[in-house]
Amino acid sequence: MIQPEVVRRKAENLYPKFLLAWLQASEFFPRLIRGEKRPDENLATAGALVRRLREGSKEVQGYGYTVDWAERNSRTHGRNLFPRRILFETQADFLRYIGKQREFAAFATAVDGIRSRYPELESWIRSNRRLLIESADQIEGLLCVVDYLRAHPRPELFARELPISVDTKFIERNRRILREWLDRVLPPSGIRADEEHFERRYGLRYAEQHLLVRFLDQQTQLDCGCPWPECSIPLRTMAAVSPKTDRVLVVENKVNLLTLPQVKGALALGGLGNGVTDLRYFAWLSRCPIWYWGDLDVEGFAILSRLRTIFPQTRSLLMDYETLCRWRQPLATSGSGRSVATPTNLTPSEHAAFVACAATNLRLEQERLPQSFVIESLRSEFE
């Protein structure tokens, strides 16, 4: 015979279905709880189980499940009352029994708040009931953020500058929900759909990564009107200029960039790491010959491939199989051991070097290469 703990488990399992039915304004009560109703063959055991079921019911507790009793007459148990049906008659009985009164009240308030201002979020509400419960106390703040960005698309302000009553890290903590909401309610002009970065997607300012810039030719520096031979510039600032340069070197290691020899008409960029794909915002790079110099390891070739996908004209520096073979024995170390899919867009020599690095977990860091070899190689490449 079904017992109170089983009824509770079944009731708790019904809670998500109840929430969906409530959202859809569907009838959910009375709700039957299915389970074995036949009494135990042992008379004493059957009596004890019936008493436990009655003691846990609304009949005794004043709330919870209702037992629909039916009188039965049998040779084993004689004439006695046994459960015919077990059900929750009302929403109040159900919620109090599973201890969800406050949670559901907060959920209902959150739903009403969202529906009243953004009915287009209805499908999101139904698909994210658990997340909505977990974030119920954040809903008013979330709605204020959406209200502001809908009224002022792409404001070009830091999140903490928005004139709304949330703490300075509120948007950062709630990016997941905000992105899903903003994508549904903002006009297309308020969203940069090809951008995954939250702030760039919705036109907010942020502490941008800086790009290390070094002029490898004094005349190029003068032509660009820059008073410094090397400087650190925010990405967006550098993307907005169009420097007069004949070639661009993208270098992974900062010290390697700072120790590059002079190269006629050249500009060097560095300090990006895996953020090298942010160079896609530099429209002027599409008109320049580009060279990339990174580590000889699986990650370095993956970065080269991503950059080449954006700028197909990109060539590599000192990332070929010949360089690997020449310096492998004295200088190579163990790599990260990370499994990386074979990158596309590699030349045969680069592909051979990648395969060798992947097969033996090999890394030849660019800063380990002798400076004399680097200078000799660059002169051979550019003279």
Buried (B, 14 or more C-beta within 10 A) or exposed (E): BBEBEBBBEBBEEBBEEBBBBBBEEEEBBBBEBEEEBEBBEEEEEBBEBBEBBBEBBBBEBEBBBBBEBEEBEEEEBEEBEBBEBBBBBBBEBBBBBBEBBEBBEBBBBBBEBBBEBBEEBBEBBBEBBEBBBEBBEBBEBBBBBBBBBBEBBBBEBBBEEBEBEBEEEBBBBBBEBBBBBBBBBBEEEBBBEEBEEBBBBBBBBEEBBBBBBBBBBEEBBEBBEBEEEBBEBEBBEBBEBEBBBBBBBBBBBEEBBEBBEEBEBBBBBBBBEEEBEBBBBBEBBEEBBBBBBBBBBBBBBBBBBBBBBBBEEBBBBBBBBEBBEBBBEEBBEEBEEEEBEEBEBBBEBBBBBBBBBBEEBBBBBBEBBEEEEBBEBBEEBBE
